[in-house]
């Protein structure tokens, strides 16, 4: 099957599944806000892809991130370890960092498209994302190692 068709079907699947998962909880509203230095949070994501022998395949970086408004974000934020307090333009920020390492499993196809990244927590058997990052899409293969490094600032 043509790879472009597979990628298009995967993209359509993602677009269709995300809104339906949020529709299950009609009583709660999920409001997302972009992270900027003017907002409460600012986030930066870097994803490194290395092949099985450790050679660098690609690096993806973005500040195209968003956070969930409300106390859920505070719960996830409090679980992250404090790296340091910094000052940017006379504004103080707490800086926290998180590194996630994932080896691409044999259950994925030989070419797998990856792009969205999340930080969240599990509540009553349900995963609740509170920080999202939309990076450029990239391909990974079985055996690749993806290292995702988050840096998140919160105004003090």
VOGU-3710 file (C-alpha; in Angstrom, 3 decimals, decimal comma):
1> xxxxxxxxxx> 0,000/0,000/0,000  1,244/3,484/-0,786  2,911/5,110/2,265  1,188/8,449/1,592  -2,190/6,761/1,911  -1,134/5,083/5,172  0,055/8,401/6,605  -3,158/10,129/5,547  -5,283/7,408/7,166  -3,212/7,677/10,363
11> xxxxxxxxxx> -3,704/11,455/10,420  -7,477/11,097/9,876  -7,577/8,522/12,676  -5,850/10,973/15,064  -8,154/13,831/14,107  -11,240/11,671/14,652  -10,188/9,969/17,901  -9,080/13,022/19,906  -12,408/14,931/19,898  -14,405/11,780/20,685
21> xxxxxxxxxx> -12,263/10,982/23,728  -12,990/14,417/25,185  -16,724/14,115/24,428  -17,090/11,292/26,967  -17,066/13,757/29,861  -19,813/16,202/29,006  -19,879/17,772/32,465  -16,235/18,872/32,332  -14,778/21,389/29,929  -11,213/21,091/28,722
31> xxxxxxxxxx> -9,768/24,471/27,896  -6,309/24,544/26,362  -4,030/27,582/26,294  -0,840/28,073/24,290  2,341/28,340/26,331  4,097/31,692/26,001  6,292/33,798/28,256  3,181/35,917/28,913  1,042/32,921/29,976  1,296/31,056/33,275
41> xxxxxxxxxx> 3,425/28,314/31,664  6,037/28,228/28,899  7,231/24,912/27,454  10,023/23,741/25,164  10,335/20,234/23,788  13,301/18,538/22,158  13,050/15,009/20,740  16,173/13,126/19,664  15,928/10,001/17,551  18,855/7,579/17,514
51> xxxxxxxxxx> 19,016/4,286/15,682  19,854/0,977/17,367  23,634/1,565/17,159  23,317/5,000/18,798  23,816/7,150/15,705  21,796/10,362/15,658  18,938/10,208/13,138  17,130/13,481/13,835  16,400/16,211/16,360  13,040/17,929/16,584
61> xxxxxxxxxx> 12,425/21,025/18,722  9,328/23,082/19,349  7,756/25,653/21,608  4,382/24,992/19,954  2,938/23,710/23,218  -0,248/24,096/25,181  -1,447/23,408/28,703  -4,776/22,501/30,235  -6,307/25,324/32,273  -7,307/24,339/35,807
71> xxxxxxxxxx> -6,061/22,385/38,775  -5,174/19,266/36,756  -2,122/21,084/35,415  -1,089/22,010/38,952  -1,234/18,314/39,936  1,099/17,291/37,094  3,347/20,333/37,669  3,823/19,504/41,360  5,016/15,989/40,451  7,875/17,309/38,297
81> xxxxxxxxxx> 11,232/17,890/40,036  12,341/21,526/40,442  15,485/22,217/38,438  16,035/25,874/39,347  14,485/29,329/39,591  15,432/31,677/36,752  14,702/35,271/35,824  13,766/36,453/32,330  12,950/40,145/31,711  12,517/40,860/35,429
91> xxxxxxxxxx> 10,043/37,979/35,796  10,902/34,940/37,956  10,053/31,428/36,816  10,311/27,976/38,319  11,992/25,720/35,774  11,263/22,002/35,743  12,587/19,391/33,352  11,505/15,909/32,387  13,183/13,351/30,164  11,252/10,471/28,612
101> xxxxxxxxxx> 13,051/7,662/26,761  11,192/5,211/24,575  12,486/2,401/22,398  10,368/1,818/19,300  8,793/-1,621/19,768  8,496/-4,383/17,183  4,697/-4,005/17,203  4,897/-0,875/15,044  5,276/-1,016/11,300  8,717/-0,575/9,749
111> xxxxxxxxxx> 7,944/3,124/9,287  5,953/4,786/12,023  4,987/8,451/12,051  5,354/10,226/15,400  4,526/13,808/16,389  2,342/14,647/19,402  3,892/14,520/22,864  2,132/14,698/26,237  2,803/15,042/29,949  -0,015/14,048/32,235
121> xxxxxxxxxx> -1,125/11,651/34,907  -3,465/8,733/35,389  -6,688/9,134/37,350  -9,184/6,295/37,833  -7,566/4,291/35,032  -7,721/7,207/32,591  -4,742/9,157/31,294  -5,218/12,936/31,527  -2,784/14,961/29,399  -2,035/18,422/30,780
131> xxxxxxxxxx> 0,883/19,534/28,585  0,849/18,889/24,836  3,484/19,638/22,231  3,001/19,518/18,486  6,367/18,999/16,845  7,166/18,278/13,229  6,247/14,759/12,258  9,099/12,324/11,907  9,578/8,695/11,030  10,984/6,061/13,343
141> xxxxxxxxxx> 11,853/2,447/12,763  11,937/-0,621/14,983  14,851/-0,354/17,410  15,112/3,449/17,283  15,396/5,212/20,631  13,421/8,428/21,085  14,571/10,726/23,911  12,113/13,513/24,683  13,320/16,392/26,859  10,751/18,829/28,265
151> xxxxxx> 11,647/22,161/29,844  8,669/23,925/31,408  8,654/27,330/33,082  5,951/28,586/35,452  5,612/32,201/36,552  6,222/32,801/40,245
//
